[in-house]
Amino acid sequence: MSDIEPQAVEALLDAAFGTDRFGRTAYRIREGVDAVPDLSFALVEASELIGTIQCWPVAHRAADGTATPLVMVGPVAVRPDVQRGGHGRALMAHMLTAAETRADSALMMIGDPEYYGRFFDFTAEATGAWDLPGPFERQRLLARVVNGHALPVAAGTIGPR
Ligand SMILES: CC(C)(COP(=O)(O)OP(=O)(O)OC[C@H]1O[C@@H](n2cnc3c(N)ncnc32)[C@H](O)[C@@H]1OP(=O)(O)O)[C@@H](O)C(=O)NCCC(=O)NCCS
């Protein structure tokens, strides 16, 4: 994403999620960390940014202090006027292919199980005892193994690495 203007990404995220997005729990989970360049991509058509996916280094911390690294997926966003045209799926598939060889940990995200479960094998099976630094709907806390990295199932809080 190095050749994409950061303002263009921010404008796309505003259009897809609204300008009040910064209060969301997902933003608190990754506060102060930089995106993982190997797993963050932009979709450009005719020199215009139409889609973006970003991933972040986070961790699951158990009460005994054990930390398990995770990669948080998202935001995934497609410009509203070209949504439902396969771009979101293409961005996710591209990221997952990269993650199969380059992810240093399993994946987690906050998202619609109808979309991320149906197409990309994310489930809430491992996340039942996880907590987040803000409000969330439990059925939308999803995770997925990748690149041989297992998921923690113990109680723990997700936060920046
Ligand atoms: C969610 C999003 C990334 C999907 O990308 P997209 O390019 O619009 O969707 P795609 O064309 O890849 O996928 C379309 C399919 O997914 C389904 N789908 C899309 N968004 C969905 C959702 N939120 N829940 C359930 N199904 C969804 C469509 O019904 C369609 O299914 P079909 O092929 O059987 O008709 C995009 O719509 C978006 O940016 N939305 C706003 C921001 C957002 O909610 N991001 C996700 C949270 S991180």
The ligand as an SDF file (V2000), in Angstrom:
LIG
                    3D

 48 50  0  0  0  0  0  0  0  0999 V2000
  -18.5740   -5.8890    3.2860 C   0  0  0  0  0  0  0  0  0  0  0  0
  -17.8580   -5.5080    2.0030 C   0  0  0  0  0  0  0  0  0  0  0  0
  -16.3530   -5.3990    2.2330 C   0  0  0  0  0  0  0  0  0  0  0  0
  -18.1460   -6.6150    0.9490 C   0  0  0  0  0  0  0  0  0  0  0  0
  -17.5140   -6.3050   -0.2610 O   0  0  0  0  0  0  0  0  0  0  0  0
  -18.3920   -6.2660   -1.6100 P   0  0  0  0  0  0  0  0  0  0  0  0
  -17.4290   -6.0640   -2.7180 O   0  0  0  0  0  0  0  0  0  0  0  0
  -19.4740   -5.2840   -1.4370 O   0  0  0  0  0  0  0  0  0  0  0  0
  -19.0700   -7.7090   -1.6320 O   0  0  0  0  0  0  0  0  0  0  0  0
  -18.7180   -8.9290   -2.5990 P   0  0  0  0  0  0  0  0  0  0  0  0
  -19.1920   -8.5810   -3.9650 O   0  0  0  0  0  0  0  0  0  0  0  0
  -17.3020   -9.3330   -2.4310 O   0  0  0  0  0  0  0  0  0  0  0  0
  -19.6090  -10.0900   -1.9730 O   0  0  0  0  0  0  0  0  0  0  0  0
  -20.9280  -10.1320   -2.3590 C   0  0  0  0  0  0  0  0  0  0  0  0
  -21.5920  -11.2880   -1.6620 C   0  0  0  0  0  0  0  0  0  0  0  0
  -21.4510  -11.1630   -0.2590 O   0  0  0  0  0  0  0  0  0  0  0  0
  -22.7010  -10.8810    0.3170 C   0  0  0  0  0  0  0  0  0  0  0  0
  -22.4760   -9.8440    1.3220 N   0  0  0  0  0  0  0  0  0  0  0  0
  -21.8690   -8.6520    1.1610 C   0  0  0  0  0  0  0  0  0  0  0  0
  -21.8250   -7.9800    2.3390 N   0  0  0  0  0  0  0  0  0  0  0  0
  -22.4180   -8.7930    3.2510 C   0  0  0  0  0  0  0  0  0  0  0  0
  -22.6960   -8.6680    4.6400 C   0  0  0  0  0  0  0  0  0  0  0  0
  -22.3120   -7.5840    5.3400 N   0  0  0  0  0  0  0  0  0  0  0  0
  -23.3220   -9.6910    5.2480 N   0  0  0  0  0  0  0  0  0  0  0  0
  -23.6890  -10.7840    4.5580 C   0  0  0  0  0  0  0  0  0  0  0  0
  -23.4720  -10.9650    3.2480 N   0  0  0  0  0  0  0  0  0  0  0  0
  -22.8430   -9.9700    2.5990 C   0  0  0  0  0  0  0  0  0  0  0  0
  -23.5990  -10.4440   -0.8010 C   0  0  0  0  0  0  0  0  0  0  0  0
  -24.9390  -10.7550   -0.5550 O   0  0  0  0  0  0  0  0  0  0  0  0
  -23.0650  -11.2380   -1.9570 C   0  0  0  0  0  0  0  0  0  0  0  0
  -23.5370  -12.5720   -1.9390 O   0  0  0  0  0  0  0  0  0  0  0  0
  -23.9350  -13.2730   -3.3240 P   0  0  0  0  0  0  0  0  0  0  0  0
  -22.6740  -13.3600   -4.1290 O   0  0  0  0  0  0  0  0  0  0  0  0
  -24.4880  -14.6010   -2.9270 O   0  0  0  0  0  0  0  0  0  0  0  0
  -24.9430  -12.3470   -3.9420 O   0  0  0  0  0  0  0  0  0  0  0  0
  -18.3980   -4.1430    1.4270 C   0  0  0  0  0  0  0  0  0  0  0  0
  -19.7670   -4.2840    1.1020 O   0  0  0  0  0  0  0  0  0  0  0  0
  -18.2300   -2.9550    2.3590 C   0  0  0  0  0  0  0  0  0  0  0  0
  -17.2250   -2.2490    2.2720 O   0  0  0  0  0  0  0  0  0  0  0  0
  -19.2140   -2.7110    3.2450 N   0  0  0  0  0  0  0  0  0  0  0  0
  -19.1500   -1.6010    4.1850 C   0  0  0  0  0  0  0  0  0  0  0  0
  -18.0590   -1.7510    5.1920 C   0  0  0  0  0  0  0  0  0  0  0  0
  -18.1460   -3.0690    5.9620 C   0  0  0  0  0  0  0  0  0  0  0  0
  -19.1930   -3.3940    6.5010 O   0  0  0  0  0  0  0  0  0  0  0  0
  -16.9890   -3.8050    6.0200 N   0  0  0  0  0  0  0  0  0  0  0  0
  -16.9140   -5.0920    6.6880 C   0  0  0  0  0  0  0  0  0  0  0  0
  -16.5740   -5.0550    8.1350 C   0  0  0  0  0  0  0  0  0  0  0  0
  -14.8030   -5.0770    8.4490 S   0  0  0  0  0  0  0  0  0  0  0  0
  1  2  1  0
  2  3  1  0
  2  4  1  0
  2 36  1  0
  4  5  1  0
  5  6  1  0
  6  7  2  0
  6  8  1  0
  6  9  1  0
  9 10  1  0
 10 11  2  0
 10 12  1  0
 10 13  1  0
 13 14  1  0
 14 15  1  0
 15 16  1  0
 15 30  1  0
 16 17  1  0
 17 18  1  0
 17 28  1  0
 18 19  1  0
 18 27  1  0
 19 20  2  0
 20 21  1  0
 21 22  1  0
 21 27  2  0
 22 23  1  0
 22 24  2  0
 24 25  1  0
 25 26  2  0
 26 27  1  0
 28 29  1  0
 28 30  1  0
 30 31  1  0
 31 32  1  0
 32 33  2  0
 32 34  1  0
 32 35  1  0
 36 37  1  0
 36 38  1  0
 38 39  2  0
 38 40  1  0
 40 41  1  0
 41 42  1  0
 42 43  1  0
 43 44  2  0
 43 45  1  0
 45 46  1  0
 46 47  1  0
 47 48  1  0
M  END
$$$$
